Amino acid sequence: MLKRVKITAVFLLSCHFLAASAVGVPSDMCPESEHQRQPGGRLLRPPRVTTLLLLTIAAELLALVASDAAQQKVLEQLAPTKLLKNFVCEYSSHAATTFLHELGHAIAARLLTRHRATIHLGSYEKKKPFINLGTIKIDGLDPMAGVTTGISPFGQCSMDTAGILLAGGCTAIVCHWFIKFLLILTKNWLSGDQRSLCNAFAIDPIVAEQLITMLWPLKVTETSLSDGGKLWQSCLGVNPKVINIASAGAPAVELAAEVALAYNMAEGQQPSAIDLLIIAFINQQLRGYLRFKL
């Protein structure tokens, strides 16, 4: 009983790190007219009731039906120092990746169309940025929210359109791999480890998220699609009804990716299917803020 209460309470507290408007929403590129910017708002808003409810259910399932090994593993990661380290690593890596993603769009637009783009980070709805660096504006603190504005609306497909759409995800992935390569190289040199440098180029959570954003149609707002959605719509000529169906199934695609990642990241364990599903669902809801391993 005490274990269940502890798991539930900590997951509820973890929710308060989340910005309500974009939990699990990938970064996106859209023209100025599609950038829904509303007056008012705060840097961090209360979490959505649905997110709180889903995480509460997931925590209860973890306590009731997950294996003892999975429960113990999660409880170990809920130690204050480990939880803080987890949050700092997840938040900073996602914030940096979102910036690199939007920077890739902006550079491609500048090179291919001569348009000077503006990068907005941290929110989709803040009217006045609290940090204004000219072409880079920080509107909030959500690490998953990013928009590149000032680019002409996408209509008929061209190589320029496809290049701009794909540049965001490709830039983020290449930079992420390069940083991991340098980190592994430095660690091997300092500690004498012989960890393979090929591990730097594995498909980890950051890479998986960028691939889904870049290639799968996701609804970012009611009027705006992700890079993959624009690619399907503008360059592949996919029927809008098919795009709507695919975007409705996006959570299932993301959950399947989280299951595969949870299995791949299990440290010498063979987790059961129910353990994988529960931890994958939790990671899907907390994405950008916390990530748990089995």
BELHURA-V113405 format. One record per residue. N is the residue number from 1. SS is DSSP state (H for helix, E for strand, L for the rest). OMEGA is omega in degrees with one decimal (NA if undefined). D_CENTER is the distance of its C-alpha to the mean C-alpha in Angstrom with 1 decimal. Layout:
BEGIN
((N;SS;OMEGA;D_CENTER) (N;SS;OMEGA;D_CENTER))
END
This chain:
BEGIN
((1;L;-179.6;33.3) (2;H;179.1;32.3) (3;H;-179.2;29.4) (4;H;179.4;28.0) (5;H;-179.2;28.5) (6;H;179.5;26.8) (7;H;-178.6;23.7) (8;H;-177.5;23.5) (9;H;-177.5;24.1) (10;H;178.2;21.5) (11;H;176.0;18.7) (12;H;177.0;20.1) (13;H;179.2;20.1) (14;H;-179.5;16.5) (15;H;-175.0;15.6) (16;L;170.8;17.2) (17;L;-169.6;14.5) (18;L;169.5;12.3) (19;L;-169.4;12.8) (20;H;-169.4;14.2) (21;H;-172.3;13.5) (22;H;178.4;9.7) (23;L;178.7;8.6) (24;L;180.0;5.7) (25;L;-178.8;6.4) (26;L;175.3;5.1) (27;L;-173.6;7.5) (28;E;176.4;10.9) (29;E;179.3;14.5) (30;L;176.2;17.5) (31;L;-175.7;21.1) (32;H;-176.6;22.4) (33;H;-177.9;23.9) (34;H;-175.9;20.7) (35;L;-175.3;19.1) (36;L;-177.0;19.9) (37;L;-174.3;21.0) (38;E;178.1;23.0) (39;L;176.6;25.4) (40;L;-179.4;25.0) (41;L;179.6;22.0) (42;L;-178.0;20.9) (43;L;175.0;18.3) (44;L;-179.7;17.1) (45;L;-179.4;18.2) (46;L;-179.6;19.1) (47;L;177.8;16.7) (48;L;179.5;17.3) (49;H;-179.2;20.2) (50;H;179.0;18.5) (51;H;176.9;15.6) (52;H;-178.1;18.4) (53;H;-178.7;20.5) (54;H;179.8;18.1) (55;H;176.3;17.3) (56;H;178.1;21.1) (57;H;-179.9;21.9) (58;H;179.1;19.6) (59;H;177.2;21.2) (60;H;178.2;24.6) (61;H;178.2;24.1) (62;H;-177.8;23.1) (63;H;-172.9;26.4) (64;H;-170.7;28.5) (65;L;179.2;27.8) (66;L;179.5;25.7) (67;L;178.6;27.8) (68;H;-179.8;29.3) (69;H;179.3;27.5) (70;H;177.8;24.0) (71;H;-178.3;25.0) (72;H;-179.6;26.5) (73;H;179.9;23.5) (74;H;-179.6;21.1) (75;H;177.0;23.9) (76;H;-179.0;24.3) (77;H;178.2;20.7) (78;L;172.8;21.4) (79;L;-172.4;24.0) (80;H;-178.1;23.5) (81;H;179.3;23.2) (82;H;179.8;20.8) (83;H;178.6;18.6) (84;H;178.4;18.7) (85;H;177.7;18.0) (86;H;-178.7;15.0) (87;H;-178.3;13.6) (88;H;-178.8;14.6) (89;H;-177.9;13.1) (90;H;-176.6;9.6) (91;H;-176.8;9.8) (92;H;-179.3;11.5) (93;H;179.0;9.7) (94;H;177.9;6.3) (95;H;179.3;9.0) (96;H;-179.8;11.0) (97;H;177.5;8.7) (98;H;177.8;8.1) (99;H;180.0;11.8) (100;H;177.5;12.8) (101;H;-178.9;11.1) (102;H;177.2;13.2) (103;H;176.8;16.0) (104;H;175.9;16.3) (105;H;-175.1;16.8) (106;H;179.9;19.3) (107;H;179.4;21.2) (108;H;179.0;21.6) (109;H;179.3;22.8) (110;H;-177.4;25.2) (111;H;-172.1;26.6) (112;H;-175.2;26.9) (113;H;-177.7;27.9) (114;L;176.6;29.0) (115;L;176.7;26.9) (116;L;-176.1;25.7) (117;L;176.2;22.2) (118;E;-178.7;20.7) (119;E;175.1;17.2) (120;E;-177.9;15.9) (121;E;169.4;13.2) (122;L;-178.3;12.3) (123;L;173.5;13.5) (124;L;-167.0;14.7) (125;L;-178.1;18.0) (126;E;-175.3;19.6) (127;L;-176.2;22.9) (128;L;-179.3;23.9) (129;L;178.0;21.7) (130;L;168.9;22.6) (131;E;-176.4;22.2) (132;E;179.8;23.6) (133;L;-179.4;23.8) (134;L;-179.9;25.1) (135;L;176.0;22.8) (136;E;-178.9;19.8) (137;E;178.1;19.4) (138;E;-173.7;17.4) (139;L;-176.8;17.6) (140;L;-174.1;15.7) (141;L;178.5;13.7) (142;L;-175.1;10.3) (143;L;-177.3;7.9) (144;L;-174.6;5.3) (145;L;177.1;8.6) (146;E;-178.5;10.5) (147;E;173.5;13.6) (148;E;-176.9;16.3) (149;E;178.7;19.7) (150;L;177.9;23.2) (151;L;-178.4;22.8) (152;L;178.7;25.4) (153;L;-177.8;24.3) (154;L;177.4;23.8) (155;L;178.4;26.8) (156;L;-175.6;28.7) (157;L;173.1;26.9) (158;L;177.1;27.8) (159;H;177.8;26.8) (160;H;-179.8;25.6) (161;H;180.0;23.3) (162;H;179.9;21.8) (163;H;179.6;21.6) (164;H;-178.8;19.7) (165;H;-176.9;17.2) (166;H;-175.1;16.6) (167;H;-177.5;16.9) (168;H;-178.8;13.4) (169;H;-179.4;11.6) (170;H;179.0;14.8) (171;H;-179.3;15.1) (172;H;-177.9;11.7) (173;H;-178.3;12.6) (174;H;179.1;16.2) (175;H;178.5;15.7) (176;H;177.7;13.5) (177;H;-179.4;16.2) (178;H;179.1;18.9) (179;H;177.5;17.9) (180;H;178.4;17.7) (181;H;179.6;21.0) (182;H;-180.0;22.6) (183;H;179.2;21.6) (184;H;179.2;23.0) (185;H;179.5;26.0) (186;H;179.8;26.7) (187;H;178.3;26.4) (188;H;-178.2;28.8) (189;H;-176.8;31.2) (190;H;-173.9;31.3) (191;H;-178.7;31.5) (192;L;177.6;33.2) (193;L;177.8;30.6) (194;L;-179.9;30.6) (195;L;-176.9;27.0) (196;L;178.3;26.5) (197;H;178.0;24.7) (198;H;178.5;23.4) (199;H;179.9;20.9) (200;H;-173.9;19.0) (201;H;177.6;18.3) (202;L;175.6;17.0) (203;L;178.8;14.0) (204;L;-178.3;11.7) (205;H;-179.2;8.2) (206;H;-178.6;7.0) (207;H;179.9;9.6) (208;H;179.4;9.0) (209;H;-179.8;5.6) (210;H;178.6;7.6) (211;H;178.7;10.6) (212;H;178.4;9.7) (213;H;-174.2;8.8) (214;H;-169.8;11.9) (215;H;-176.3;14.2) (216;L;179.9;13.7) (217;L;178.4;14.7) (218;L;174.2;12.3) (219;E;179.5;13.9) (220;L;171.9;12.1) (221;L;179.5;15.4) (222;L;-175.4;18.8) (223;L;-173.0;20.0) (224;L;177.3;17.1) (225;E;175.0;15.3) (226;L;178.4;12.4) (227;H;178.8;13.7) (228;H;178.1;14.5) (229;H;177.9;16.3) (230;H;178.2;18.3) (231;H;177.3;19.1) (232;H;-173.8;20.5) (233;H;-171.6;22.3) (234;H;-172.1;23.8) (235;H;-178.3;24.3) (236;L;177.5;24.7) (237;L;-179.3;26.6) (238;L;179.3;25.1) (239;L;-179.9;26.7) (240;H;178.5;24.7) (241;H;177.7;25.5) (242;H;178.3;23.9) (243;H;178.7;20.7) (244;H;178.8;20.8) (245;H;-179.9;21.4) (246;H;179.7;18.6) (247;H;176.8;16.0) (248;H;179.1;17.6) (249;L;-178.0;16.9) (250;H;178.5;13.2) (251;H;178.2;12.5) (252;H;177.7;15.1) (253;H;179.4;13.6) (254;H;179.6;10.2) (255;H;177.8;12.6) (256;H;177.5;14.7) (257;H;178.9;12.2) (258;H;177.6;11.5) (259;H;179.4;15.3) (260;H;179.5;15.9) (261;H;179.4;13.7) (262;H;178.2;15.4) (263;H;-178.0;18.7) (264;H;-176.5;18.2) (265;H;177.9;17.4) (266;L;-172.6;20.3) (267;L;177.0;22.8) (268;L;-178.5;26.0) (269;L;172.1;25.7) (270;L;-175.2;26.1) (271;L;177.7;24.2) (272;L;-178.9;25.4) (273;H;-178.2;23.7) (274;H;176.6;23.5) (275;H;180.0;22.0) (276;H;-178.6;19.2) (277;H;-177.9;18.5) (278;H;-177.2;18.5) (279;H;177.7;16.3) (280;H;179.3;13.8) (281;H;178.3;13.9) (282;H;179.5;13.6) (283;H;177.9;10.5) (284;H;-179.0;9.0) (285;H;-176.9;10.2) (286;H;-172.2;9.5) (287;L;-177.9;5.9) (288;L;-176.5;5.5) (289;L;-180.0;9.2) (290;L;174.4;11.0) (291;L;-178.5;11.3) (292;L;179.1;14.8) (293;L;174.7;16.9) (294;L;NA;20.0))
END
